[in-house]
Amino acid sequence: MLELKDLTMSYDICLLDHVNYIFPDTGLVGIKGPSGCGKSTLLYCLCGLLKYEGKITFNYKEIDASFCKMIGFIKQNNDLIPSYTVEENIMAGCYFGQIDLNKKKMDKITRRLKIDKLMKRCPNELSIGQMKRVSIARALLKDAPVLLCDEPTGALDYKTGKQILKLTGALHYKQAKEVMTLLKEVSEDRLVIVVSHDTELLDEYVDILIEMRNQTLHTVKEGNTNKDVLIPQHKKHFSLRYSFKEVLGERRRLALLSLFQILVIVTSLVIISGLNGLSTSIEKSYMEAPLKDIVTIASHDGESLSLKEKETPHFDIESGYIKGVNAFLIRLPAKKNHIKLLSGRFPHHTNEVIITHNLSHKLKSQFTCHLLEDDTYKVVGVIEDNFYQDQFVCFHHDIDKKYPDLIRDDKMDIITNNPETVIKRYENNYEADNDVYMKKMSYGTLISIGRIIALAYMMISLIVAIELTKTVFSSLYLERSRSLALKISMGATYKQLQCESKIEIFIIGTFIYSISIVMFIIILSILPLTSFEEYFHFTCLASPYYFYVIFYFLYLLILILSASAPFIRIKKESIVSLLREE
């Protein structure tokens, strides 16, 4: 039993003034009255879309959100969501109202309403009469204990049928009677309230006829309607179907947003990964550099050194020529576990050398080279190219025995695991140098500056992306505000709509990020074909896999926060006003 207790509702004027009325459990109830008297307002109050004073009870309990979900509501204006098909519009009532979906019953209803052949069409492909029948089918499918109908035959009115038939092909009088006959049938086990200007149809079909005058309800016809009422079963279910439809329906409008964010993501990944790869490669090259542990100490005036350090005689040759190829000539340290061999072995004698991979190509795979007074040296191994110097010739560590005049007493080498400490210790009084370490520090400084610049770029880009996202989604939600209002009228809660919105954003964000990753991979595949990698000899783009995962979730979080902001504005809108818009 549906009961009104002192129901009062006002806009600029009072439309409902302390209305008290008890509706039957079942039966077809008609409400008539002049335009603007409050008939539609009453229906909006019954379905929970308008705030009112007084009470509305159902089965002696004040109505709440769960009751509103069960309400079936056929609105006066077109209440179909444009991006949904006919089938999806019909099922949407059950989905948003969290009601069990009976597919067999849906098929029966659509056949009865003669729309079973229209299920895959979109609303813009339907006539006014066909759209009305889709709305009726959606309401009937919910098995609602209360069915509210605001001008259900408005587009089917026989009085204007001839004119509509000529212009739009809408239904005529016979079809309007069929709708009322159907509503009469379904009212046998539920309450059906019909608001209509067509008093002739109301007089013919309704069990109870109510006239609205003087801001209240007056019964003018009353019949017997005592029957059992249906109560639908609620079901908590989840579907991506409707979220996907909303996304696909707005794909053109999201193109600008997608392109900009793809650009931001790809460039951010390239910059960050490139800097990480550069940093990793520099560190790796440093750890494999042959002279990384040797600090050279030299006097300023050429006098002999008297330092009490563990020393290794210095091989005082910095460069030479091998058949026109400029190379860096060094003595191989006794400690060489950190040096990575690509092929061959380390020198065992003073007439054996190893060379870098790059130099081996320039020598065209020759296994002998001439240097140091045209002596012949045998190449016994090839080591990895080093970032700091990619053309090395490494002699056996006791080469100084063959050339004792290369030893200088004003210069010495110190083997240490911490070059920085040794350099700081002697740099005030001597010329302390570890070329490898100093280059590492210089490149590290440049990378740090690069990271700061990259961070600034990312922050600016993200701010712009956030503002663009807000603008795009504000526009989308503004244009879709009536669709959101329709979903609320079907029983959807703001929490449910926010969840659907987040799903949309997740789909959009995942799609954008996936495209960005594909473009990023393409860049990775192109780089080896350029001279960039060959020149620097390191992997430019290298980051841990978790970095891309973290970046993905960070991007989604930013997207959700920026897109959710305009959604809050929908709460402030008048749902009834949105529903009344054509």
TAWO-V606712 format. One record per backbone hydrogen bond with DSSP energy under -0.5 kcal/mol. CO is the residue of the C=O (numbers start at 1). NH is the residue of the N-H. Records with the same first field share a line. If there is no record, write none. Layout:
CO=NH / NH
This chain:
1=3 / 59 / 60
2=23
3=57
4=6 / 21
5=55
7=19
8=53
9=15 / 16
13=11 / 15
16=9 / 18
19=7
21=4 / 23
23=2
27=29 / 192
28=207 / 208
29=194
30=210
31=196
32=212
34=37
38=42
39=43
40=44
41=45
42=46
43=47
44=49 / 50
45=48
53=8
55=5
56=63
57=3
58=61
61=58
64=68
65=69
66=70
67=70 / 71
68=71
72=148
73=75
74=150
80=82
81=84
84=123
85=89
86=90
87=91
88=92
89=93
90=93
91=94 / 95
92=96
93=97
94=99
95=98
98=235
100=102
101=103
102=106
103=107
104=108
105=109
106=110
107=111
108=112
109=113
110=115 / 116
111=114
115=118
118=121
119=87
121=86
122=125
123=126
127=131
128=132
129=133
130=134
131=135
132=136
133=137
134=138
135=139
136=140
137=141
138=142
139=142 / 144
140=143
145=191
146=72 / 148
147=193
148=74
149=151 / 195
151=154
153=156 / 157
157=160
158=162
160=164
161=165
162=166
163=167
164=168 / 169 / 170
172=176
173=177
174=178
175=179
176=180
177=181
178=182
179=183
180=184
181=185
182=186
183=187
185=188
186=189
187=27
189=230
190=27 / 192
191=147 / 193
192=29 / 194
193=149 / 195
194=31 / 196
195=151
197=199
198=202
199=203
200=204
201=205
202=206
208=30 / 210
209=220 / 221
210=32
211=213 / 218
213=216
215=17
216=213
218=211
221=209
223=225
225=26 / 227
233=100
235=237
240=244
241=245
242=246
243=247
244=248
245=249
246=250
247=250
248=251
250=254
252=255
254=258
255=259
256=260
257=261
258=262
259=263
260=264
261=265
262=266
263=267
264=268
265=269
266=270
267=271
268=272
269=273
270=274
271=275
272=276
273=277 / 542
274=278
275=279
276=280
277=281
278=282
279=283
280=284
281=285
282=286
283=287
284=288
285=289
286=289
289=292
291=294
293=295 / 416
294=296
295=297 / 414
296=298 / 433
297=412
298=431
307=309
310=415
312=413
314=316
315=317
318=329
320=327
321=323
322=325
324=326
325=322
327=320 / 329
328=330 / 393
330=332 / 395
334=336
336=339
339=341
340=384
343=382
349=352
351=378
352=396
353=380 / 381
354=394
355=383
356=360
357=361
358=362
359=363
360=365
361=364
363=366
367=379
369=371 / 377
371=375
372=375
375=371
377=369
378=353 / 380
380=345
381=355
382=342 / 343
383=357
389=386
390=359
391=328
392=356
393=330 / 395
394=354
395=332
396=399
398=401
399=402 / 403
403=406
404=407
406=316
408=411
409=305
410=299
412=297
413=312
414=295 / 416
418=421 / 422
419=423
420=424
421=425
422=426
423=427
426=429 / 430
430=432
431=298
433=296
434=438
435=439
436=440
437=441
438=442
439=443
440=444
441=445
442=446
443=447
444=448
445=449
446=450
447=451
448=452
449=453
450=454
451=455
452=456
453=457
454=458
455=459
456=460
457=461
458=462
459=463
460=464
461=465
462=466
463=467
464=468
465=469
466=470
467=471
468=472
469=473
470=474
471=475
472=476
473=477
474=478
475=479
476=480
478=481
480=484
481=485
482=486
483=487
484=488
485=489
486=490
487=492
488=491
493=497
494=498
495=499
496=500
497=501
498=502
499=503
500=504
501=505
502=506
503=507
504=508
505=509
506=510
507=511
508=512
509=513
510=514
511=515
512=516
513=517
514=518
515=519
516=520
517=521
518=522
519=523
520=524
521=525
522=526
523=527
524=528
526=529
527=530 / 533
530=534
531=535
532=536
533=537
538=540
540=277 / 542
544=547 / 548
545=548 / 549
546=550
547=551
548=552
549=553
550=554
551=555
552=556
553=557
554=558
555=559
556=560
557=561
558=562
559=563
560=564
561=565
562=566
563=567
564=568
565=568 / 569
566=569
567=570 / 571
568=571 / 572
569=572 / 573
570=573
573=575
574=578
575=579
576=580
577=581
578=581
